[in-house]
Amino acid sequence: RPAEIQHVERAIGVIINTLPVRISYKEGDSFLDILRKLKAQQADAEPHTYLPLSRIQRESERKQQLLDHAFIFENLPDVAAEDVEEELDTKIPQVRFKESFDQTNYHFNVIVAPNTRINFKWNFNAAVVSPDVVAELSSHFERLLEQIPRNSKHPVEQLRLMDTEAAAALIGLNPERTVFEGSKTTIAHYYRQLLNNP
């Protein structure tokens, strides 16, 4: 809803658009740094938000492949979720899978719905994205949410997706360490191995 239109909040009907967003960061950027950059990026894009996604895709080199997932922030309370919340301990994060049918152009969507608490819903095509993968993503996301309030000014590379035990198990799968010559690229090392082991 364009802020420059007077009383736009009283308009009846859906006013919505899908905008491609690319989030990038450099080493040392904190979560707050990234949020500030994203806010500035969105402010710069505001005059162009009237453009339909179809036109943006048409002008892009990637065409229909420009987006493969969507992040949806709903500004209306999720009434159906209110009934569910009454049955849950709100102090315990819940991950539940519920089969449903929604028409969407993307195989994976993150939907944020405001309520007495903020609900995150993962909407995905189980024929393309495994429920196990989504459960793992949800676990990583939950861990990030727990760390960000305490570490919002720390570099994002210091945030951890896994707990210590899981990280140690992953490192244990590849215990050997190899020191490479700093002047050579990964491709150069690859070709060297091909020559040594044809």
Sequence and secondary structure as in RCSB ss.txt:
>XXXX:A:sequence
RPAEIQHVERAIGVIINTLPVRISYKEGDSFLDILRKLKAQQADAEPHTYLPLSRIQRESERKQQLLDHAFIFEN
LPDVAAEDVEEELDTKIPQVRFKESFDQTNYHFNVIVAPNTRINFKWNFNAAVVSPDVVAELSSHFERLLEQIPR
NSKHPVEQLRLMDTEAAAALIGLNPERTVFEGSKTTIAHYYRQLLNNP
>XXXX:A:secstr
  TTSTTGGG  S             TT BHHHHHHHHHHHHHHHGGGTTS HHHHHHHSTTGGGS SEEEEE  
S  HHHHHHHHHS TTS            S SEEEEEE SSS EEEEEE TTTS HHHHHHHHHHHHHHHHHHHH
HTTSBGGG  SS HHHHHHHHHTS       TTS HHHHHHHHHHH  
